[in-house]
Amino acid sequence: MLDIGFAELLVISAVALFVVGPERLPSAIRSISLWLGRVRRGFEEIKSDVNRELHNEEVMRALKESRDEVQDLTDVSSALSLTENSEKSDTSLPENAADSNASELESNTHLSSQTDADDPTEEIATVESPAEVESTFEKGA
């Protein structure tokens, strides 16, 4: 720290003995050591505060990363549930493409006959293929 050798300590103590005097030298050394102790404790307190703050920042960063991971997992699980639902709806559709087109045409004509004539902007519901569902999901994400 200060790199003071034995010779320097002897010179400092000799000067202090002449300046302060032999009667007051023990009390002067005691007060100097008390002040040095207070300064040292103050630096240790500051050091522990800084370490505590750094630790708190690390904990907060870890919590944020954990929260982000949980959010990613919930997004993935919701995506999986959407694809499972679309697969279930695909299995209920007819296997033959001609049958599929026929049933789709029937549902469109049935829905168009049920819509109000006053509201021309109402959309007709159609059955989407799995590829359309996945592309819609990817665009939304």
Order of alpha helices (4+ residues) and beta strands (2+ residues): alpha-alpha-alpha-alpha
